[in-house]
Amino acid sequence: MMWAMDATRLDDGTATRLLGIAIDNIQRDHPVHWTHVIDGDHRLVPQRELHPVFAGSFDWHSCVHQTWLAVRLLRLRPSLSGADAARDALDKLITPDNCAVEAAFFASPAGRHWERPYGWAWLLVLDAELRTSGLPWSVAPIGDVLRDRYLEWVSAARLPIRTGTHSNTAFATGLVHDAAQARGDSELASACVDAALRWHGPETAYGGFEPDAADFLSPALTTADLMRRALSADDFADWLDAYLPDLSSQRWRALREPFPVDDPSDPYGSHLAGLALSRAWCWEAIADSLPSGHRYAPLARSASAAHREAGWSYVFGGHGYMADHWLGTFGAYLDLKAF
């Protein structure tokens, strides 16, 4: 089940600011979160040498999704102020030679697990965007490697990872499912659906406590957001009734209402700011996927609106690089979707 985009929700002024921040980020080499496991001093080389396309924006996955943000905006709003400078920056970064280096890394043993699943998912979203947009750039060599890597992994993974950070498998697999559908890859899309049903189909009476201090995703809501892709509206409603049978109770007030963020400049504080945005899109997608008149639909729409207002208040809040290097992507994904 694809989720319809409403490009009108993001005005040109906001889009211009997001584009400028994204282009600054993907060209900014420092500070960098350098996370490789190395087997000798010879591997201690600059990130830009290892990853010439995606070395900016603090870490590889953030650079990937900030690049997606720039590409998405250029596709939907090609006349934005700053668009020409953005195109020049992308011309310099997304080159055949640079993509060949990135693809070779992920084809090597060193790249078999690195940045799985979050970074891989965003790369496949970027790849699908470029393949379907008519824009002049391509990350297809990287996308081809990671498509096969993801298919191999998601087809065999017996268990999900239910967490509110990068290792969350429901969020990543939802993104990959949508990217696969967008590019007509039925094999990968079906593997994502099979994984969703294998991981979460039998689950009932979710009992987690949310949020954790580092969460930028909701384990409960990302699971529901994945399952609405795998099930018909009626089957999804039945699944959600069993998964969260008491969703309207006091027990889940912390899931329905935005969590206050004391310090958005703190790395974990910025995560909680992003959590409001990701919860907003999950609640919205849940409401859109439920049958008309379902008891949770008004609750989901109200929760989405509250989280949207809270989340967007942090995007341009001047909270420093720990927030700026990634938070705009989540705002854009909320309002523009990926496809």
Number of C-alpha atoms within 10 A of each C-alpha: 16 14 14 12 14 11 14 9 11 15 11 15 11 12 21 20 15 24 27 16 20 30 25 16 23 27 19 16 17 13 12 15 14 13 11 13 9 10 8 7 7 7 11 12 9 13 21 14 12 16 18 20 28 27 28 30 31 22 22 23 24 24 27 25 27 31 29 25 28 24 25 24 22 21 15 13 16 14 13 17 16 15 20 13 12 20 19 11 15 20 12 12 20 18 15 14 12 19 22 17 18 22 21 15 18 20 17 9 10 13 18 16 13 16 17 20 22 22 22 27 29 24 27 30 26 25 25 26 22 21 17 11 15 10 14 11 18 19 23 21 17 22 23 14 20 23 23 13 18 23 17 13 16 22 15 11 11 10 13 17 13 18 22 24 19 18 17 21 28 31 29 22 26 24 22 28 28 25 26 22 19 19 17 12 14 13 12 23 23 17 21 28 22 15 25 26 16 15 19 18 17 10 14 14 13 15 10 9 12 17 18 14 12 16 22 26 28 25 25 22 21 27 25 25 23 28 26 27 22 23 19 15 18 14 15 22 21 14 21 23 17 15 21 17 15 13 20 15 9 10 12 14 13 12 20 22 17 23 18 12 18 11 13 22 20 16 15 19 22 27 24 28 31 29 26 32 33 26 31 31 26 25 27 22 24 27 21 17 22 22 16 10 8 13 14 18 20 12 15 23 19 17 24 27 17 18 26 23 14 22 25 20 14 23 23 16 12 11 16 14 17 19 24 22 23 27 27 27 23 26 26 22 19 24 19 20 16 23 17
